[in-house]
């Protein structure tokens, strides 16, 4: 069995509530897929949703960050913005992660979320924003899949 067969894969779409402590349940099969760690890094996506990275993806990002020299100001600025707005959170024993008020506000999330698989990571959306995105995305999916070689 090669290493590729054991890669983390997040697929599917789930709707969950946000509790009063700002916790969101992660589907059990996604928790199981994030082997080796129960820690996730949540980042605000510029398209007004949240990007959730398992530790394996964060480690790859850290490897790339290590390569940035002190004189690469634009790349360092980008890292600073991403890191300053991110939130690292473990899953509790019930499979929930905590979202910060700032992240919830960025994504327009109040009491319900849509969790969307994105292969090696997943996204958290407000139901209204995801519905709007999905209507537009379906029109372009065939061309995008062709460009990706799928």
N, C-alpha and C positions, 0 to 999 in steps of 0.2 A: 504494500500500500504506500503510495507516494504522499508527500506533504500537501500536494494540491488538493487531495480528496478530503483533507481535514480543515479546509478554509472555512471561516465564518461566513454564513450566508443568511441574509435577512430578506425574506420575501413575504408578500401578503399585505393585507390592510386590516386594521383593527380599530374599533372605536371604544374608548374607555373614558371614564369620568376622571375629574381632578378632585381630590378630596380637600377638605378645609386646611390641611397642612401642606398643600401644593404638591401632593404626591400623585404619580401616575404609575399604573401597573404596566409592566413590560410582559408581553406574552411569554409563557413558559418555554416554548420552543426557541424563542430568540435568546432567552437567558441561557438555555442549554447550548445554543450555537456559539455564544461568546465564551468559548472554553478558555480556561486558564485565569480568568479574572471576572469579578462581578462588578467592576468599576467601569463607568461610562463617562465620557466627556461630552457635554452638551454645548453646542456653539450656535449663536444666532446666524442664520443664513440671510444673505442680502435680499432674498426674495420673500422675506417675512414669514419664515417658519423656522423650526429648530432642527439642527443636524446633530445626530447622536452617534458618537464614535466609540466602538469597543476598544479595549486597551491595545489590541494588535494593530489597529489602524493608527492610533495615537503614537505607538512606537515607531511606525514608519515615518510619520510626520516629524517626530523628534530626530530621527536619523537625518532627514533632509535639513532640518533646522541647524543641526550640528555643522553642516557644510557651508553655512552662510558666514561670510567673513565680516569683520567689524566695519569695513568700509562700504558694505552694501546697504546703504541707508534705506532705500525703498523696500527691500525685502525684510529688513529688520523692523521697519514701520508696520508692514503687513503682519508680521508675527506678533508684534506688540498689541495691535488692535484685536487680532483673533484671540490671543491669550487673555487679554484684560476683560473680555466680554464672555469668556467661556466659564463653565462650571463643571467641576469634577464631582461625581456623585456615585456612591456605591448603591447596589440594590440592597434593600433591607431583606430580612428573612421572608417577607411576603411578596418579594419580587417587584417592589416599587422603587422608583427613583424620585428624588425631590427636585423640583424646578424652582429657580429663583423668581422673585417678582419681576425683575428686569427682563428675564427671558420670556416669561408669560406675556408681559406687555408687548415685547417686540413681535411676538407671533400672534397677538390678538386673541390669546387663549383665556377663557374664563372657567367654565365648569366641565367642558368636554374636549377631548382631543381625538384626532385621527393619527394613528401610527402607521407609517407607510414604509415598507421594505425598500431598500435601495442597494441591494446586493451585499456589499461589505460594510454597510452602515444602515441606519434608518433615520427617518424624519418624523417630527411631531408637528402637526398642523392644527389650526383651528378648523372645525368642520366647514365653516363657510368659505374660508380661503382655499381649502383643499378642493371643494366642489367647483369653485371658480377656476382653479388651476386645471383640474381634470377635464372640464369642458373644452378648454383651449388646447390642452396637450393631445387629446385624442385626434385632433385634426392633423397634427404633425408627427405622430408616432411612426408611421410607415417610412417617411423620409429619414427620420432620426435613426431608426433601426438599420436602414440601409447604410447610412454613414458610419454606424458603429460596426458594420460587417455582420450583423445578426440576421 
